Amino acid sequence: MKENIYSRNAVHEALRAKRRQIFSIEIAEGAQEKGTLAEIVKLASQQKIKVNRVPRGRLDKIHQNHQGVIAEVSGYPYSDVVEILDSIKNEPPFILILDSLQDPQNFGTLIRTAEAVGVHGIVIPLARTVEVTPSVVNASSGASEHLLIARSNLSQAMDALKDANVWLVGLDQAGAEVEAGSRHLKGALGLVVGSEGEGLHDLTRRKCDIVLK
């Protein structure tokens, strides 16, 4: 499956990450090819990816917030829990589990923040959740292209993390108060976050080792 990702950071990070096949890149005619856009052209040349200069109106028809560049790419390369755990070397796992998040902007922001603070991977459910769409890639400023994101049965994924001695901490308004420096937030850690409207589902909550707020 092919899709179009847009905006300079999103396309740039997809080129840097090399986790997707990039079929072509289109740049708006007249766009000043400096800074990130110049780096996109350079990386595309190094990776032998065709770059076409096209009328800006063509990009506008695909997405209004393109910032002068759009890339046609393969679908998002989802990971799995085993791959995430195997990728972690010489430090405790730090995993983010998202229980049925719905808003693409929120998802993108969480991905960007997660990568910045050293999260090793994100787990999302197979259904009833926002996926990694081009809008999410854009909202994450391309962080989605580097961070491993698994789609999985959430109950099974949480069991697998427990088997790997990851402590699962649910975050919910009805949870217990947490003190600074709490032992619950040290070592191998999985933070479990609920949806915007409903919070944690009952089964997800029961799978957590503790629920904090």
N, CA and C of each residue as an Amber inpcrd file, in Angstrom:
protein
   639
   0.8320000  -1.1950000   0.0000000   0.0000000   0.0000000   0.0000000
   0.8720000   1.2530000   0.0000000   0.5390000   2.2080000  -0.8640000
   1.2730000   3.4610000  -0.9340000   0.4790000   4.5700000  -0.2560000
   1.2000000   5.5720000   0.2350000   0.5530000   6.7480000   0.8000000
   1.4640000   7.9420000   0.6070000   0.9280000   9.1250000   0.8160000
   1.7040000  10.3540000   0.6650000   1.9590000  10.9740000   2.0260000
   3.2240000  11.1560000   2.3670000   3.5430000  11.9050000   3.5750000
   3.9910000  13.2980000   3.1630000   3.7170000  14.2600000   4.0160000
   3.9170000  15.6520000   3.6400000   4.5780000  16.4180000   4.7770000
   5.1480000  17.5340000   4.4390000   5.8690000  18.4780000   5.2990000
   7.3560000  18.1220000   5.3170000   8.1500000  19.1330000   5.5010000
   9.6070000  18.9730000   5.3710000  10.1850000  18.0240000   6.4220000
   9.7850000  18.1900000   7.6750000  10.3330000  17.3120000   8.7100000
   9.9400000  15.8580000   8.4830000   8.6820000  15.6270000   8.1170000
   8.2080000  14.2560000   7.9140000   8.9810000  13.5650000   6.8000000
   9.1230000  14.2360000   5.6610000   9.8360000  13.6390000   4.5240000
  11.3190000  13.4740000   4.8540000  11.8960000  14.4740000   5.4910000
  13.3170000  14.4070000   5.8570000  13.6060000  13.2210000   6.7740000
  12.7600000  13.0340000   7.7990000  12.9970000  11.9390000   8.7410000
  12.7450000  10.5730000   8.1020000  11.8040000  10.4950000   7.1700000
  11.5930000   9.2330000   6.4520000  12.8320000   8.8650000   5.6480000
  13.4590000   9.8560000   5.0340000  14.7020000   9.6170000   4.2910000
  15.8270000   9.1980000   5.2320000  15.9280000   9.8400000   6.3740000
  16.9860000   9.5150000   7.3300000  16.8010000   8.1240000   7.9240000
  15.5570000   7.7770000   8.2400000  15.2840000   6.5090000   8.9210000
  15.4700000   5.3000000   8.0130000  15.1610000   5.4470000   6.7300000
  15.2930000   4.3580000   5.7440000  14.4900000   3.1140000   6.1330000
  13.3290000   3.3200000   6.7340000  12.4850000   2.1820000   7.1140000
  11.3420000   1.9580000   6.1240000  11.1100000   2.9240000   5.2670000
  10.0710000   2.7870000   4.2450000  10.7060000   2.8490000   2.8610000
  10.0180000   2.2640000   1.8930000  10.4000000   2.4950000   0.5100000
   9.8260000   3.8380000   0.0850000  10.6670000   4.6770000  -0.4800000
  10.2270000   5.9840000  -0.9740000  10.2670000   5.9340000  -2.4930000
   9.1020000   6.0390000  -3.1040000   8.9930000   5.8640000  -4.5500000
   9.3500000   7.1330000  -5.3060000   8.9400000   8.2700000  -4.8090000
   9.2450000   9.5400000  -5.4740000   8.9900000  10.6860000  -4.5030000
   9.5910000  11.8240000  -4.8160000   9.4030000  13.0400000  -4.0280000
   9.0380000  14.1650000  -4.9830000   8.0360000  14.9320000  -4.6120000
   7.6330000  16.0840000  -5.4060000   7.8470000  17.3560000  -4.6000000
   8.5120000  18.3270000  -5.2350000   8.8030000  19.6090000  -4.6100000
   8.1340000  20.7050000  -5.4240000   7.5450000  21.6590000  -4.7390000
   6.8520000  22.7500000  -5.4210000   7.8330000  23.5980000  -6.2190000
   7.4740000  23.8880000  -7.4630000   8.2940000  24.7660000  -8.2880000
   8.4400000  26.1260000  -7.6090000   9.6610000  26.6350000  -7.5960000
   9.9080000  27.9330000  -6.9900000  10.2370000  27.8880000  -5.5160000
  10.0970000  26.7310000  -4.8830000  10.4470000  26.6180000  -3.4610000
  11.9490000  26.8020000  -3.2850000  12.3420000  27.5550000  -2.2780000
  13.7600000  27.7750000  -2.0190000  14.3660000  26.5090000  -1.4210000
  15.2520000  25.9010000  -2.1730000  15.8200000  24.6210000  -1.7490000
  17.0410000  24.8590000  -0.8640000  16.7500000  25.2350000   0.3720000
  17.7990000  25.4320000   1.3650000  17.3210000  24.8380000   2.6800000
  18.2230000  24.7160000   3.6320000  17.8570000  24.1410000   4.9190000
  17.3850000  22.7060000   4.7770000  16.2640000  22.3860000   5.4150000
  15.7430000  21.0160000   5.4020000  15.4060000  20.5590000   3.9920000
  14.8790000  21.4570000   3.1640000  14.5230000  21.0750000   1.7980000
  15.7650000  20.7080000   0.9950000  16.8500000  21.4350000   1.1890000
  18.1030000  21.0910000   0.5140000  18.6120000  19.7320000   0.9790000
  18.4540000  19.4500000   2.2710000  18.8820000  18.1540000   2.8050000
  18.0310000  17.0260000   2.2330000  16.7370000  17.2840000   2.0210000
  15.8640000  16.2860000   1.3950000  16.3620000  15.9490000  -0.0030000
  16.6820000  16.9760000  -0.7840000  17.1740000  16.7600000  -2.1520000
  18.4920000  15.9890000  -2.1260000  19.3660000  16.3320000  -1.1920000
  20.6610000  15.6540000  -1.0790000  20.4880000  14.1790000  -0.7290000
  19.6680000  13.8850000   0.2830000  19.4540000  12.4960000   0.6930000
  18.7640000  11.6950000  -0.4030000  17.8130000  12.3200000  -1.0910000
  17.1280000  11.6360000  -2.1860000  18.1110000  11.2660000  -3.2860000
  19.0220000  12.1700000  -3.5940000  20.0340000  11.8850000  -4.6130000
  20.9320000  10.7310000  -4.1800000  21.3450000  10.7450000  -2.9240000
  22.2060000   9.6740000  -2.4090000  21.5050000   8.3220000  -2.4470000
  20.1860000   8.3260000  -2.2280000  19.4110000   7.0820000  -2.2050000
  18.7670000   6.7630000  -3.5540000  19.1380000   7.5700000  -4.5690000
  18.6520000   7.3550000  -5.9450000  17.1180000   7.3770000  -6.0250000
  16.5360000   8.3410000  -5.3360000  15.0880000   8.5490000  -5.3610000
  14.7900000   9.7370000  -6.2660000  13.8660000   9.5600000  -7.1680000
  13.5440000  10.6090000  -8.1290000  12.8550000  11.7830000  -7.4410000
  13.3240000  12.9890000  -7.7570000  12.7180000  14.2170000  -7.2450000
  12.1420000  14.9980000  -8.4200000  10.8540000  15.2820000  -8.3610000
  10.1790000  16.0250000  -9.4220000   9.7820000  17.4060000  -8.9180000
  10.0190000  18.4310000  -9.7410000   9.5300000  19.7720000  -9.4350000
   8.1800000  19.9340000 -10.1250000   7.1610000  20.2440000  -9.3550000
   5.7920000  20.2830000  -9.8840000   5.1060000  21.5810000  -9.4630000
   4.0420000  21.9810000 -10.1640000   3.2960000  23.1720000  -9.7510000
   2.7620000  23.0130000  -8.3270000   2.8170000  24.0980000  -7.5730000
   2.3560000  24.0530000  -6.1790000   0.9090000  23.5810000  -6.0800000
   0.1080000  23.9150000  -7.0800000  -1.2910000  23.5070000  -7.0560000
  -1.4630000  21.9990000  -7.0350000  -0.5230000  21.2830000  -7.6360000
  -0.5980000  19.8140000  -7.6110000  -0.4520000  19.3000000  -6.1780000
   0.4710000  19.9090000  -5.4210000   0.6560000  19.5020000  -4.0260000
  -0.5340000  19.9290000  -3.1740000  -1.0880000  21.0980000  -3.4840000
  -2.2580000  21.5790000  -2.7350000  -3.4250000  20.5990000  -2.8140000
  -3.5520000  19.9260000  -3.9580000  -4.6540000  18.9740000  -4.1320000
  -4.4720000  17.7330000  -3.2580000  -3.2190000  17.4400000  -2.8980000
  -2.9380000  16.2700000  -2.0520000  -3.0960000  16.6330000  -0.5810000
  -2.4970000  17.7530000  -0.1790000  -2.6540000  18.2230000   1.2060000
  -2.2620000  19.6880000   1.2850000  -3.0300000  20.4650000   2.0220000
  -2.7970000  21.9060000   2.1090000  -1.5380000  22.2570000   2.9000000
  -1.1490000  21.4120000   3.8330000  -0.0100000  21.7310000   4.7110000
   1.2760000  21.0300000   4.2790000   1.5310000  21.0180000   2.9930000
   2.6620000  20.2330000   2.4730000   4.0200000  20.9040000   2.6570000
   4.0760000  22.2180000   2.9000000   5.3360000  22.9600000   3.0580000
   6.2470000  22.8010000   1.8440000   5.6480000  22.5770000   0.6860000
   6.4280000  22.5210000  -0.5430000   7.0060000  21.1700000  -0.8900000
   6.6490000  20.1230000  -0.1410000   7.2180000  18.8010000  -0.4500000
   6.2700000  17.6820000  -0.0220000   6.1490000  16.6880000  -0.8850000
   5.3590000  15.4910000  -0.6050000   6.1280000  14.2850000  -1.1260000
   6.1070000  13.1950000  -0.3720000   6.7690000  11.9590000  -0.7970000
   5.7530000  10.8340000  -0.8900000   5.8290000  10.0710000  -1.9700000
   5.0200000   8.8600000  -2.0880000   5.8260000   7.7090000  -1.4970000
   5.2680000   7.0560000  -0.4950000   6.0210000   6.0550000   0.2720000
   5.1860000   4.7950000   0.4780000   5.8570000   3.7320000   0.9030000
   5.1480000   2.5140000   1.2960000   4.4480000   2.7410000   2.6310000
   3.5060000   1.8600000   2.9630000   2.7660000   1.9840000   4.2110000
   3.6700000   1.9180000   5.4300000   3.1450000   2.3530000   6.5640000
   3.9690000   2.4150000   7.7680000   4.4570000   1.0270000   8.1860000
   5.7550000   0.8860000   8.4920000   6.3290000  -0.4210000   8.8540000
   6.1550000  -0.7380000  10.3410000   4.9840000  -1.2500000  10.6970000
   4.7460000  -1.5700000  12.1050000   5.7130000  -2.6420000  12.6000000
   6.0470000  -2.5430000  13.8670000   6.9220000  -3.4950000  14.5420000
   6.0620000  -4.4710000  15.3440000   6.6850000  -5.1980000  16.2700000
   5.9560000  -6.0210000  17.2340000   6.6910000  -5.9530000  18.5680000
   6.0660000  -6.4720000  19.6030000   6.6280000  -6.3380000  20.9470000
   7.9910000  -7.0200000  21.0520000   8.1270000  -8.1850000  20.4340000
   9.4030000  -8.9120000  20.4860000  10.5160000  -8.0820000  19.8520000
  10.2350000  -7.4830000  18.7010000  11.2500000  -6.6660000  18.0240000
  11.6330000  -5.4600000  18.8710000  10.6420000  -4.8450000  19.5050000
  10.9450000  -3.7070000  20.3710000  11.8690000  -4.1300000  21.5050000
  11.5380000  -5.2210000  22.1820000  12.3680000  -5.6870000  23.2990000
  13.7560000  -6.0920000  22.8260000  13.8360000  -6.7390000  21.6630000
  15.1360000  -7.1700000  21.1350000  16.0240000  -5.9880000  20.7460000
  15.4050000  -4.8470000  20.4590000  16.1780000  -3.6760000  20.0230000
  16.8500000  -2.9550000  21.1860000  16.4710000  -3.2920000  22.4110000
  16.9570000  -2.5690000  23.5850000  18.2580000  -3.1950000  24.0740000
  19.2870000  -2.3930000  24.1730000  20.6030000  -2.8800000  24.5690000
  21.0970000  -2.1500000  25.8190000  21.4490000  -2.9180000  26.8310000
  22.1680000  -2.4080000  28.0040000  21.4290000  -1.3200000  28.7890000
  20.1020000  -1.3500000  28.7750000  19.3300000  -0.4370000  29.6080000
  17.9420000  -1.0140000  29.8190000  17.2610000  -0.6050000  30.8890000
  15.9240000  -1.1390000  31.1510000  14.9390000  -0.6990000  30.0670000
  14.0290000  -1.5770000  29.6630000  13.0180000  -1.1940000  28.6760000
  12.1390000  -0.0490000  29.1810000  11.7880000   0.8250000  28.2700000
  10.8730000   1.9320000  28.5480000   9.8610000   1.9460000  27.4050000
   8.6460000   1.4730000  27.6750000   7.6390000   1.2550000  26.6410000
   6.4040000   2.1030000  26.9410000   5.7840000   2.6330000  25.8960000
   4.5290000   3.3720000  26.0250000   3.4090000   2.5510000  25.3970000
   2.3640000   2.2560000  26.1710000   1.2150000   1.4840000  25.6800000
   0.0140000   2.4240000  25.6190000  -0.5870000   2.5470000  24.4440000
  -1.7010000   3.4760000  24.2420000  -2.9840000   2.6930000  24.0320000
  -3.9190000   2.8550000  24.9530000  -5.1750000   2.1030000  24.9280000
  -6.2580000   2.8950000  24.1920000  -6.3520000   2.6740000  22.8780000
  -7.4490000   3.2210000  22.0590000  -7.4490000   4.7410000  21.9590000
  -6.2770000   5.3210000  21.7770000  -6.1940000   6.7570000  21.5020000
  -6.9110000   7.0560000  20.1840000  -7.5640000   8.2080000  20.0820000
  -8.3890000   8.5090000  18.9120000  -7.8970000   9.6890000  18.0760000
  -7.2450000  10.6350000  18.6620000  -6.9170000  11.8760000  17.9630000
  -5.5280000  11.8200000  17.3200000  -5.4250000  12.0220000  15.9940000
  -4.1200000  11.9540000  15.3210000  -3.1190000  12.9690000  15.8600000
  -3.5910000  14.1710000  16.1820000  -2.6840000  15.1900000  16.6980000
  -2.1120000  14.7630000  18.0490000  -2.9600000  14.2280000  18.9170000
  -2.4830000  13.7370000  20.2160000  -1.4760000  12.6110000  20.0430000
  -1.7810000  11.6960000  19.1250000  -0.8860000  10.5650000  18.8820000
   0.4670000  11.0650000  18.3960000   0.4520000  11.9870000  17.4360000
   1.7050000  12.5190000  16.9200000   2.5240000  13.2160000  17.9870000
   1.8410000  13.9780000  18.8400000   2.5360000  14.6680000  19.9260000
   3.1550000  13.6750000  20.9050000   2.4260000  12.6110000  21.2330000
   2.9600000  11.5850000  22.1330000   4.1630000  10.8820000  21.5170000
   4.1080000  10.6040000  20.2200000   5.2450000   9.9660000  19.5480000
   6.4700000  10.8700000  19.6190000   6.2860000  12.1420000  19.3110000
   7.3990000  13.0880000  19.3310000   7.9970000  13.1920000  20.7270000
   7.1360000  13.2930000  21.7450000   7.6110000  13.3830000  23.1230000
   8.2960000  12.0950000  23.5520000   7.7050000  10.9590000  23.1760000
   8.2720000   9.6580000  23.5520000   9.6810000   9.4980000  23.0050000
   9.8800000   9.8660000  21.7490000  11.2230000   9.7370000  21.1760000
  12.2030000  10.6560000  21.8920000  11.7460000  11.8490000  22.2460000
  12.6230000  12.8240000  22.8890000  13.0770000  12.3750000  24.2730000
  12.2210000  11.6410000  25.0010000  12.5690000  11.2460000  26.3740000
  13.1460000   9.8320000  26.4560000  13.3480000   9.1820000  25.3170000
  14.0320000   7.8970000  25.3230000  13.1630000   6.6670000  25.3900000
  11.8770000   6.7880000  25.0600000  11.0220000   5.5980000  24.9760000
  11.5400000   4.6870000  23.8600000  11.5870000   3.3910000  24.1240000
  12.1090000   2.4390000  23.1340000  11.0680000   2.0160000  22.1010000
   9.8060000   2.0710000  22.4570000   8.7740000   1.6560000  21.5220000
   7.3900000   1.9570000  22.0570000   6.4270000   1.9620000  21.1430000
   5.0270000   2.2210000  21.4800000   4.1940000   1.0340000  21.0350000
   3.1960000   0.6850000  21.8320000   2.2660000  -0.3960000  21.4770000
   0.8620000   0.1870000  21.3770000   0.1760000  -0.0980000  20.2600000
  -1.2180000   0.3220000  20.0910000  -2.0650000  -0.9080000  19.7780000
  -3.3720000  -0.8430000  20.0190000  -4.2400000  -1.9960000  19.7410000
  -4.4120000  -2.2310000  18.2450000  -4.9980000  -3.3740000  17.9220000
  -5.2800000  -3.7170000  16.5330000  -6.5000000  -2.9820000  16.0010000
  -7.4100000  -2.5670000  16.8740000  -8.6650000  -1.9450000  16.4450000
  -9.0540000  -0.8280000  17.4100000 -10.0140000  -0.0140000  16.9830000
 -10.5700000   1.0710000  17.7940000  -9.4940000   2.0350000  18.2760000
  -8.5940000   2.3840000  17.3590000  -7.5170000   3.3030000  17.7140000
  -7.0530000   4.0460000  16.4760000  -6.4720000   5.2100000  16.6750000
  -5.8450000   5.9050000  15.5640000  -4.5820000   5.1410000  15.1640000
  -4.3190000   5.0690000  13.8650000  -3.1300000   4.3920000  13.3590000
  -2.0870000   5.4350000  12.9570000  -0.9410000   4.9640000  12.4580000
   0.1020000   5.8870000  12.0140000  -0.2210000   6.3210000  10.5850000
  -0.9920000   7.3730000  10.4730000  -1.3900000   7.9510000   9.1970000
  -0.4250000   9.0780000   8.8230000  -0.4950000   9.5830000   7.5880000
   0.3260000  10.7430000   7.2420000   0.1140000  11.9320000   8.1790000
  -1.1040000  12.1310000   8.6640000  -1.3620000  13.2200000   9.6130000
  -0.6020000  13.0060000  10.9190000  -0.5300000  11.7640000  11.3660000
   0.2100000  11.4400000  12.5860000   1.7060000  11.6370000  12.3640000
   2.2040000  11.2170000  11.2070000   3.6230000  11.4060000  10.8810000
   3.9690000  12.8880000  10.9240000   3.1080000  13.7100000  10.3370000
   3.3330000  15.1490000  10.3320000   3.2940000  15.7090000  11.7500000
   2.2950000  15.3070000  12.5370000   2.1700000  15.8100000  13.9110000
   3.3540000  15.4000000  14.7770000   3.9720000  14.2810000  14.4440000
   5.1350000  13.8090000  15.2080000   6.4350000  14.4460000  14.7260000
   6.3540000  15.3120000  13.7090000   7.5430000  15.9100000  13.0790000
   8.5040000  14.8430000  12.5640000   7.9470000  13.7050000  12.1550000
   8.7600000  12.6360000  11.5960000   9.3350000  11.6790000  12.6200000
   9.0660000  11.8970000  13.9180000   9.5920000  10.9920000  14.9490000
   9.0580000   9.5780000  14.7710000   7.8770000   9.4490000  14.1890000
   7.2820000   8.1270000  13.9370000   8.1490000   7.2660000  13.0370000
   8.9930000   7.9000000  12.2160000   9.8240000   7.1500000  11.2790000
  11.0080000   6.4810000  11.9710000  11.3270000   6.9130000  13.1690000
  12.4540000   6.3460000  13.9220000  12.0060000   5.4270000  15.0550000
  10.9000000   5.7650000  15.7090000  10.4510000   5.0020000  16.8790000
   9.7020000   3.7440000  16.4470000  10.0030000   2.6180000  17.0710000
   9.3020000   1.3750000  16.7620000   7.8970000   1.4200000  17.3590000
   6.8970000   1.1740000  16.5150000   5.4970000   1.1820000  16.9490000
   4.8650000  -0.1460000  16.5660000   4.3440000  -0.8510000  17.5600000
   3.7520000  -2.1720000  17.3410000   2.2350000  -2.0830000  17.3900000
   1.5760000  -2.8010000  16.4840000   0.1250000  -3.0140000  16.5640000
  -0.0840000  -4.4340000  17.0560000  -0.8330000  -4.5760000  18.1400000
  -0.9350000  -5.8890000  18.7630000  -2.2280000  -5.9940000  19.5580000
  -2.6610000  -7.2250000  19.8070000  -3.6830000  -7.4460000  20.8220000
  -3.1100000  -6.9210000  22.1350000  -3.7510000  -5.9130000  22.7100000
  -3.1520000  -5.2090000  23.8390000  -2.9740000  -6.1110000  25.0550000
  -3.9330000  -6.9970000  25.3030000  -3.8320000  -7.9120000  26.4340000
  -2.6240000  -8.8320000  26.2770000  -2.4480000  -9.3800000  25.0710000
  -1.3140000 -10.2690000  24.8170000   0.0030000  -9.5070000  24.8870000
   0.0090000  -8.2790000  24.3810000   1.2280000  -7.4740000  24.4240000
   1.6290000  -7.1720000  25.8660000   0.6520000  -6.8560000  26.7020000
   0.9520000  -6.5700000  28.1050000   1.4500000  -7.8160000  28.8200000
   0.9040000  -8.9790000  28.4830000   1.4010000 -10.2330000  29.0560000
   2.8500000 -10.4690000  28.6500000   3.1680000 -10.2040000  27.3760000
   4.5390000 -10.3960000  26.8900000   5.5050000  -9.4590000  27.6030000
   5.0790000  -8.2370000  27.8460000   5.9290000  -7.2920000  28.5610000
   6.1270000  -7.7220000  30.0090000   5.0750000  -8.2400000  30.6370000
   5.2160000  -8.7590000  32.0030000   6.1920000  -9.9300000  32.0430000
   6.1170000 -10.7960000  31.0290000   7.0410000 -11.9350000  30.9570000
   8.4850000 -11.4620000  30.8410000   8.6700000 -10.2580000  30.2830000
  10.0080000  -9.6740000  30.1540000  10.3550000  -8.8050000  31.3670000
   9.5740000  -8.9660000  32.4420000   9.8060000  -8.2490000  33.7040000
   9.6650000  -6.7330000  33.5740000   8.7710000  -6.3170000  32.6750000
   8.4520000  -4.8940000  32.5530000   7.2910000  -4.5780000  33.5000000
   7.4670000  -3.5830000  34.3600000   6.4550000  -3.1620000  35.3260000
   5.4660000  -2.2500000  34.6110000   4.1860000  -2.6280000  34.6040000
   3.1710000  -1.8900000  33.8600000   2.4330000  -0.9210000  34.7770000
   2.5810000   0.3520000  34.4800000   1.9880000   1.4150000  35.2920000
   0.9100000   2.1250000  34.4790000  -0.3430000   1.9570000  34.8770000
  -1.4360000   2.6580000  34.2270000  -1.5280000   4.0880000  34.7170000
  -1.8750000   4.9950000  33.8240000  -2.0460000   6.4000000  34.1850000
  -3.5130000   6.7660000  34.0070000  -4.1560000   7.1740000  35.1030000
  -5.5980000   7.4260000  35.0610000  -5.9700000   8.3950000  36.1790000
  -6.9640000   9.2280000  35.9230000  -7.3810000  10.2090000  36.9270000
  -7.8530000   9.5510000  38.2210000  -8.3250000   8.3150000  38.1220000
  -8.8120000   7.6120000  39.3140000  -7.7130000   6.8180000  40.0130000
  -6.4740000   6.9600000  39.5470000  -5.3810000   6.1990000  40.1330000
  -4.8800000   6.8000000  41.4390000  -3.8990000   6.1260000  42.0230000
  -3.3090000   6.5940000  43.2760000  -2.3470000   7.7460000  43.0080000
  -2.1420000   8.5790000  44.0250000  -1.1620000   9.6560000  43.9160000
   0.2380000   9.0560000  43.8360000   1.1010000   9.6850000  43.0310000
   2.4730000   9.2040000  42.9210000   3.4200000  10.2570000  43.4860000
   4.3960000   9.8140000  44.2520000   5.3700000  10.7220000  44.8380000
   6.5760000  10.8420000  43.9210000   7.2320000  11.9880000  43.9650000
   8.4510000  12.1830000  43.1870000   9.4790000  11.1240000  43.5730000
  10.1280000  10.5510000  42.5780000  11.1120000   9.5170000  42.8400000
  10.5170000   8.1790000  43.1960000   9.2440000   7.9870000  42.9350000
   8.5660000   6.7340000  43.2830000   9.2690000   5.5360000  42.6580000
   9.3480000   4.4430000  43.4180000   9.9570000   3.2120000  42.9050000
   9.1510000   2.6520000  41.7410000   7.8680000   3.0390000  41.6500000
   7.0170000   2.5230000  40.5810000   7.4510000   3.0350000  39.2130000
   8.2440000   4.0980000  39.1760000   8.6460000   4.6990000  37.9100000
  10.1250000   4.5010000  37.6390000  10.6930000   3.4330000  38.1960000
  12.0990000   3.1220000  37.9750000  12.2320000   1.7270000  37.3870000
  13.3720000   1.4660000  36.7390000  13.6120000   0.1470000  36.1670000
  12.8520000  -0.0640000  34.8770000  12.6480000  -1.3390000  34.5150000
  11.9180000  -1.6810000  33.2890000  10.4700000  -1.2340000  33.4310000
  10.0340000  -0.3460000  32.5600000   8.7640000   0.3490000  32.7790000
   7.9120000   0.4010000  31.5160000   6.6320000   0.1010000  31.6850000
   5.6550000   0.3100000  30.6240000   4.5850000   1.2560000  31.1260000
   4.4680000   2.4180000  30.5030000   3.4310000   3.3810000  30.8680000
   2.2040000   3.1340000  30.0050000   1.0540000   2.9550000  30.6420000
  -0.1820000   2.6160000  29.9370000  -1.1270000   3.8130000  30.0110000
  -1.4670000   4.3570000  28.8440000  -2.2770000   5.5740000  28.7620000
  -3.5910000   5.2580000  28.0590000  -4.7040000   5.7230000  28.6170000
  -6.0170000   5.4590000  28.0430000  -6.4130000   6.4550000  26.9680000
  -7.6060000   6.2640000  26.4290000  -8.1190000   7.1430000  25.3760000
  -8.5340000   8.4900000  25.9570000  -8.7170000   9.4680000  25.0650000
  -9.0480000  10.8220000  25.4990000 -10.3670000  10.8760000  26.2630000
 -11.3530000  10.1260000  25.8310000 -12.6710000  10.2340000  26.4450000
 -12.9420000   9.2300000  27.5470000 -12.4860000   7.9950000  27.3720000
 -12.8630000   6.9140000  28.2780000 -11.7630000   6.4890000  29.2370000
 -10.5510000   6.9450000  29.0310000  -9.4600000   6.4880000  29.8780000
  -9.1060000   5.0380000  29.5950000  -8.6700000   4.3210000  30.6100000
  -8.2750000   2.9240000  30.4500000  -9.5020000   2.0150000  30.4190000
  -9.5130000   1.0660000  29.4820000 -10.5560000   0.0440000  29.4940000
 -10.3580000  -0.8700000  30.7080000 -11.4240000  -1.5090000  31.1590000
 -11.3650000  -2.3300000  32.3710000 -10.3120000  -3.4250000  32.2790000
 -10.2610000  -4.1410000  31.1410000  -9.2860000  -5.2210000  30.9990000
  -7.8700000  -4.6740000  31.0350000  -7.6490000  -3.5460000  30.3620000
  -6.3250000  -2.9270000  30.3690000  -5.9330000  -2.5290000  31.7860000
  -6.8620000  -1.9410000  32.5070000  -6.6010000  -1.5340000  33.8910000
  -6.2180000  -2.7390000  34.7530000  -6.9410000  -3.8500000  34.5850000
  -6.6590000  -5.0410000  35.3960000  -5.2940000  -5.6410000  35.0700000
  -4.8290000  -5.4330000  33.8520000  -3.5240000  -5.9670000  33.4600000
  -2.3660000  -5.1490000  34.0410000  -2.6440000  -3.9080000  34.4450000
  -1.5840000  -3.0580000  34.9860000  -1.1520000  -3.5590000  36.3660000
   0.1250000  -3.3970000  36.6730000   0.6190000  -3.7470000  38.0070000
   0.1620000  -2.7320000  39.0430000   0.0190000  -1.4920000  38.6150000
  -0.4700000  -0.4300000  39.4910000  -1.0390000   0.6700000  38.6030000
  -2.0010000   1.4200000  39.1280000  -2.5740000   2.5540000  38.3930000
  -2.3270000   3.8210000  39.2040000  -1.6860000   4.7930000  38.5660000
  -1.3430000   6.0520000  39.2160000  -1.9840000   7.2070000  38.4590000
  -1.9500000   8.3830000  39.0690000  -2.4270000   9.5720000  38.3540000
  -1.3910000  10.6810000  38.4430000
